[in-house]
Every structure is written in structure tokens, then in C-alpha cells.
Amino acid sequence: MAIVEIPTTNEFPHYTQETTLDGKRFTLTLHFNETDGSWSLDVEDADGPIYMGRRLVAEWPLMFRCADPRKPAGEIMCVMTSGDGSLPGFLDLGTSAKLVYLDAEEMGR
């Protein structure tokens, strides 16, 4: 069982990275929306988009309601180290806002 931190940064308002989750390769794109001051996440695999524009909300399963069978076997979550449940702002990502992955075993799947 494992909870793994997905490396993130607040150096850029929009960036893409390759990440392996439960042995499968995914492309994660993070974008900061200046209008509402929030980060969002897109998840893709080699076959294309799986889940697009999911807002990072603290302590909420980001793949919740994603019916695509290609989605990660576990769950992606944003954890605020402040514990206040606030939305992560631009400078929070990679510092007080951690993107974590709860693997399939951790989720009982």
C-alpha cells in the first residue's frame, strides 16, 4: 500500500508532465486559472484524454465520477498541508498544496 506524492511546481501557470501511476504512464497537465484563482488537472494516456479540467479541491478525490476505464486504478487527491481545506492558490502548488496518488491497493481496488 502506498500514498505517493506527485511532483508539482508553481513556477509555471501551465505545464505538462509524464507520471507513472500503478505501473501505467499518464500525462498530467496542470493549469492555473487567473480569473477564479484555481488550479485544474487534465489526465491523459497514450490513447488520449481521460478526464479534463478537474479543479484541484483539497481533500477531494479528483477522479471521482470519471467513468473512463483507462483512468488510474487508484485515486489522485490534492492535500493542503495547512489542513484548512482551502483551494490551492498559484504559489501553493508544490508547497502547501501537495498532489498525491493513493495506489490501487491503498484504495482497496
C-alpha positions, -999 to +999 in steps of 0.1 A: +000+000+000+013+034-009+005+071-010+029+088-034+034+125-038+032+135-075+059+162-080+044+196-089+056+232-092+043+267-091+070+280-115+046+280-145+009+287-147+005+258-173+027+227-177+026+191-186+044+162-171+046+124-175+038+104-144+036+067-138+007+056-115+003+019-106+027+010-134+008+029-161+021+060-178-001+091-177+002+127-190-009+152-164-014+188-174-019+215-147-033+249-154-038+279-132-070+299-139-062+335-130-099+345-132-110+323-103-076+317-088-076+279-090-056+251-104-071+224-127-059+190-138-061+171-171-053+134-172-045+116-205-029+083-215-014+073-249-049+069-263-060+105-255-079+125-228-094+106-198-105+135-176-102+172-184-104+204-164-108+189-130-104+216-104-080+209-076-101+209-044-084+200-011-091+165+003-114+156-026-109+125-049-101+141-083-110+111-104-144+108-087-172+103-112-147+095-140-162+065-158-134+060-183-119+025-178-084+039-187-083+061-156-057+054-129-065+024-108-061+044-076-070+080-067-055+114-072-060+140-044-048+175-035-038+177+001-033+211+018-006+209+045-023+238+063-053+215+069-078+243+063-094+228+032-089+259+011-084+259-027-047+260-035-036+293-050-009+298-075+020+298-051+006+269-030+011+241-056+042+221-047+045+239-014+014+238+009-007+220-017+005+185-025-008+164-053-008+128-041-017+094-055-033+067-034-025+035-053-050+007-061-040-013-031-045+017-008-079+022-023-088-015-020-092-020-057 
